[in-house]
Amino acid sequence: MTRAVMPHMRRQGIINIGSVLGFLPMPYGALYSASKHAIEGYSESLDRELRTRDIRVSVIEPAYTKTQFDANFLARDSRLDEYREVRALLDKVLKQVMATADEPTVVADGVLEAALADRPKLRYAADPASTLSHCGSSARVVTTPYFGSGSRVALRGSAA
Protein backbone atom coordinates (compact mmCIF):
# COMPACT_ATOMS: atom_id res chain seq x y z
CA MET A 1 0.00 0.00 0.00
CA THR A 2 2.85 2.38 0.82
CA ARG A 3 4.21 2.00 -2.73
CA ALA A 4 0.78 2.66 -4.23
CA VAL A 5 0.27 5.96 -2.41
CA MET A 6 3.87 7.20 -2.40
CA PRO A 7 3.61 9.35 -5.57
CA HIS A 8 0.65 11.24 -4.05
CA MET A 9 2.41 11.74 -0.73
CA ARG A 10 4.96 14.25 -1.98
CA ARG A 11 2.40 17.01 -1.58
CA GLN A 12 1.01 16.02 1.78
CA GLY A 13 3.28 13.50 3.51
CA ILE A 14 2.22 10.47 5.52
CA ILE A 15 0.61 10.87 8.94
CA ASN A 16 0.23 7.92 11.30
CA ILE A 17 -1.56 7.84 14.65
CA GLY A 18 0.65 6.41 17.37
CA SER A 19 0.32 6.77 21.12
CA VAL A 20 2.29 7.80 24.15
CA LEU A 21 2.01 4.11 25.04
CA GLY A 22 4.21 3.36 22.04
CA PHE A 23 7.23 4.62 23.97
CA LEU A 24 5.98 4.68 27.58
CA PRO A 25 4.52 1.18 28.00
CA MET A 26 1.70 0.53 30.42
CA PRO A 27 1.73 -2.49 32.74
CA TYR A 28 -0.77 -5.13 31.59
CA GLY A 29 -1.08 -3.35 28.24
CA ALA A 30 1.67 -5.21 26.41
CA LEU A 31 -0.26 -5.98 23.23
CA TYR A 32 -1.51 -2.42 22.80
CA SER A 33 1.89 -0.94 23.63
CA ALA A 34 3.59 -3.34 21.21
CA SER A 35 1.25 -2.35 18.38
CA LYS A 36 1.86 1.35 19.00
CA HIS A 37 5.62 0.77 19.34
CA ALA A 38 5.47 -0.90 15.91
CA ILE A 39 3.85 2.23 14.47
CA GLU A 40 6.63 4.33 16.00
CA GLY A 41 9.36 2.16 14.47
CA TYR A 42 7.66 1.82 11.11
CA SER A 43 7.06 5.57 10.86
CA GLU A 44 10.59 6.53 11.86
CA SER A 45 12.15 4.04 9.45
CA LEU A 46 9.84 5.04 6.62
CA ASP A 47 10.56 8.72 7.26
CA ARG A 48 14.29 8.10 6.88
CA GLU A 49 13.72 6.18 3.66
CA LEU A 50 11.29 8.63 2.06
CA ARG A 51 12.76 11.97 3.07
CA THR A 52 15.29 11.55 0.25
CA ARG A 53 12.22 11.65 -2.05
CA ASP A 54 10.83 14.79 -0.38
CA ILE A 55 8.18 12.81 1.49
CA ARG A 56 7.93 13.18 5.25
CA VAL A 57 6.29 10.82 7.72
CA SER A 58 4.79 12.15 10.94
CA VAL A 59 3.38 10.37 13.98
CA ILE A 60 0.67 11.95 16.10
CA GLU A 61 1.16 10.76 19.69
CA PRO A 62 -1.95 11.22 21.82
CA ALA A 63 -1.96 10.56 25.53
CA TYR A 64 -5.35 9.74 27.02
CA THR A 65 -8.16 10.64 24.63
CA LYS A 66 -11.91 10.28 25.21
CA THR A 67 -12.75 7.33 23.01
CA GLN A 68 -14.03 3.81 23.57
CA PHE A 69 -10.42 2.84 24.40
CA ASP A 70 -11.24 1.90 27.98
CA ALA A 71 -14.25 -0.22 27.04
CA ASN A 72 -12.30 -2.12 24.39
CA PHE A 73 -9.02 -2.31 26.27
CA LEU A 74 -10.43 -3.89 29.43
CA ALA A 75 -12.12 -6.83 27.69
CA ARG A 76 -10.30 -10.12 28.33
CA ASP A 77 -10.79 -13.53 26.77
CA SER A 78 -10.00 -15.18 30.07
CA ARG A 79 -9.13 -13.87 33.49
CA LEU A 80 -6.65 -15.33 35.94
CA ASP A 81 -7.87 -15.05 39.52
CA GLU A 82 -4.38 -14.21 40.76
CA TYR A 83 -4.63 -10.86 38.93
CA ARG A 84 -8.09 -10.00 40.26
CA GLU A 85 -6.98 -7.29 42.71
CA VAL A 86 -4.49 -5.58 40.43
CA ARG A 87 -6.96 -5.77 37.53
CA ALA A 88 -9.63 -4.07 39.68
CA LEU A 89 -7.16 -1.32 40.61
CA LEU A 90 -6.13 -0.75 37.00
CA ASP A 91 -9.75 -0.76 35.83
CA LYS A 92 -10.62 1.87 38.43
CA VAL A 93 -7.64 4.07 37.60
CA LEU A 94 -8.20 3.81 33.85
CA LYS A 95 -11.82 4.89 34.28
CA GLN A 96 -10.67 7.92 36.33
CA VAL A 97 -8.02 8.84 33.76
CA MET A 98 -10.44 8.48 30.85
CA ALA A 99 -12.99 10.69 32.62
CA THR A 100 -10.50 13.59 32.44
CA ALA A 101 -8.94 12.64 29.11
CA ASP A 102 -8.51 15.00 26.18
CA GLU A 103 -11.22 15.40 23.58
CA PRO A 104 -10.56 13.66 20.23
CA THR A 105 -10.19 17.09 18.63
CA VAL A 106 -6.65 17.32 20.05
CA VAL A 107 -5.69 14.40 17.80
CA ALA A 108 -7.36 16.05 14.83
CA ASP A 109 -5.51 19.28 15.62
CA GLY A 110 -2.23 17.36 15.60
CA VAL A 111 -3.06 15.83 12.23
CA LEU A 112 -3.88 19.28 10.83
CA GLU A 113 -0.68 20.76 12.23
CA ALA A 114 1.40 18.02 10.60
CA ALA A 115 -0.53 18.18 7.33
CA LEU A 116 -0.19 21.95 7.00
CA ALA A 117 3.44 22.24 8.13
CA ASP A 118 5.96 23.42 5.55
CA ARG A 119 8.55 21.23 7.27
CA PRO A 120 6.68 18.48 9.10
CA LYS A 121 8.25 17.03 12.22
CA LEU A 122 8.51 13.31 12.81
CA ARG A 123 6.51 13.45 16.04
CA TYR A 124 3.66 15.60 17.32
CA ALA A 125 2.37 15.34 20.89
CA ALA A 126 -1.42 15.45 20.78
CA ASP A 127 -1.78 16.53 24.39
CA PRO A 128 -2.27 20.28 24.78
CA ALA A 129 -1.45 20.18 28.50
CA SER A 130 1.92 18.51 28.12
CA THR A 131 5.39 19.12 26.86
CA LEU A 132 5.53 15.47 25.96
CA SER A 133 8.04 14.51 23.32
CA HIS A 134 9.63 11.23 22.35
CA CYS A 135 12.49 11.59 24.82
CA GLY A 136 10.81 13.94 27.28
CA SER A 137 7.97 13.41 29.66
CA SER A 138 4.78 14.99 30.87
CA ALA A 139 4.03 15.01 34.56
CA ARG A 140 0.39 14.45 33.67
CA VAL A 141 1.22 11.22 31.87
CA VAL A 142 4.04 9.91 34.05
CA THR A 143 2.31 10.45 37.39
CA THR A 144 -0.73 8.40 36.50
CA PRO A 145 -0.61 5.11 38.36
CA TYR A 146 0.44 3.27 35.20
CA PHE A 147 3.95 4.69 35.09
CA GLY A 148 6.92 5.12 37.35
CA SER A 149 7.86 3.82 40.75
CA GLY A 150 4.62 5.01 42.32
CA SER A 151 2.63 2.56 40.27
CA ARG A 152 4.92 -0.34 41.13
CA VAL A 153 4.47 0.38 44.84
CA ALA A 154 0.70 0.67 44.45
CA LEU A 155 0.48 -2.50 42.41
CA ARG A 156 2.71 -4.46 44.78
CA GLY A 157 0.74 -3.16 47.77
CA SER A 158 -2.59 -4.17 46.30
CA ALA A 159 -1.45 -7.65 45.36
CA ALA A 160 0.11 -8.42 48.74
N, C-alpha and C positions, 0 to 999 in steps of 0.2 A: 504494500500500500504506500509506503514511504516513497518508493521509486515513482509510482503513478502520480503522486501529487507534487513531487519536488519541483517540476518546472513552474507550477503556479505559486510556489512558496516564496519565490524571490521577492515578490511585492509585499508579502505580508508576514513571512516567517511561520514557524511552527510553535504552537503554544500548547503545552501539556499541563494537566492539573495534577499536582503532586499532593504532598501533605507534610506538615511539620513531623508527622510520625514516620516519614521516610528517612529522617536523619536523627530523630529523637525517639527511639522505639518505646512503646508502652508495654509494661508487663501484661502478659496474657493476651496480647494483641499481635502475636508473632506473624500470623498470616497476613493481616492487613498491613503491618509495618513492612513486611517483606515485599508486598506488591507495590507499595509506595516507594520503597528503596529502589526497586527495579525501574520505576519511572524516572527517578533521580539519575541513576546510572545511564539508562538509555538516552535520556535527554542530554546529559552532559557529553556523552560520547558522540551522539549525533551532531550536537552543536560544533564540536571540534572538527568533525568530518565536513560539515556543510558550510561552515563559515568561509572556507576557501572558494565557495561558489556564491558568496554573498547571500547566504540564507542563514538566519539565526534561529536558534531554538531557545525558547523560554519555558520555565516551569513556574507556575503559580503555586505557592505553598501556603494554603490556609491552615489555621490552627483549628479551633473548635468552631464549627459553623452549624447554624440551626438547619438541620436536615433530618432525614429519617435514619441517620447514622446509628444513633443509639438503639433504635428498635431493631435494626438489621444486625448490628454488631453483637448484641447480647444473645442472639439465638444460638443454641448449641445443639448438635446432633445427639450427644450424650453428655451426661454430667457425672463427674466423679465426686462422691460424697466428701472425700478428703479436702476438696476445694470449696465446699459449701460456704464457709465463713468468709473467706477472702473474696469469693465471687459476689456475695451479698454486699460486702464493703465496696468493691469496684462498681457494682451496679448502682449503688446509692450515689457514689461520688460522680460517676459519669452522668447520671440524671441531673445532679446539681450543676455540673459544668455545662451541660447542654442547655440548661435553663437560662444561662447567662451568655451563651455563645453568640458569635457574630451573626448578623443576617447574611444570607447568601449573596446579597449585593456587593459585599466586600470582595468576593471572589470574582464577580463580574467586573468590578472596578479594576482589579488586578489584570484581568484579561484585556480590558480596554487600554490600560496603561501600556502593557506590553505590545499590543497590536498597533498602537499609535506612535510608539517611540521611534525616533529617527535611528537611534542606536540601541536596540533592545538589549536588556541585561539577560543573563542566564537565569537568574532567580528573582522572583518577586514575592515578598511576604504579603499575604492577603489578610493581615491582621492589623487594623488601623491603630490599635492600642499598643503595639509592640515595636521594638526595634529589631525584631527577629531577623536573622540572616542565617545563611548556611553554617557559618562557624560561630555565630554569636548566640545570644539567648534572650529570651523574654522572661522577666520575672513572672508574668501572668501564666505562661506556659509551664515553666520549670517548677513553680511552686505548687502546681496541682498535685494531688496525691499520687499521680502516676509516675512522676519523675523525681529523681534525686534521692538523697539519703533519708529524707523525711518519709517518703513512701515505703522504703524498705523497713523502717522501724514500725510504721503503722501496720504494714502487712504481716510482719513477723509477730507483732503484738496481738493481732487479731487471730492468728492461726494457732497461737500457743495455748 
